[in-house]
Amino acid sequence: MSLTGWLTMIFSISGVLTAAVWAYYKVLSTPRETEHLLSPTPPLPEDPDQ
């Protein structure tokens, strides 16, 4: 593989890994995030007759 191919592969893999690590860090380090996971729509009734 040529030098350009290696550089492209290294930059693309490192970019994807950096984005994945950042996303995992943001999700796992945010305190009390479970309080904001509510649905924007009201829940459906369990009884179909309602």
N, C-alpha and C positions, 0 to 999 in steps of 0.2 A: 504494500500500500504506500502511496506517496505521502510526503510530508503534509500536504494540504489535507489529505484524507484523515491522517492521524489527528491533526489540529482540530478539524471539524468534529470528529468523533469525541475527542477529549472535551471540547467546549460544550458540545450538546449534552453529553452525559453529566458533566459537572453542573450544567445549568439545571437539568431536571432533578438531580440529587439535591442541589441547593434549594430549589423550590419545594421539594418534598420535605426536607428537614425543617425549613422555615414554617411550612404549614403544620406539621406535627408539633413543633414547638409552640406555635400560636394556640393551637387547640388544647394542648395539655397544660400550658402554663397560665391560661386565663382563669382567675378564680371566680367561683360562683357562676360559671357559664351555664350550668343546668337550669338556672332560673329563667334564662332567656330562650329556652327551647320549646316554648309553648306554641301551639298551632294558632295561626291567625284566624281560623274559622272555628265556630263553636262545634263541639262534638255532636255527632248524630245520636238521636235517642236509641236506646237498646231495644225498646218495644216498637215493632214496625207499625202498630196501630196509632201511634201518637203523631 
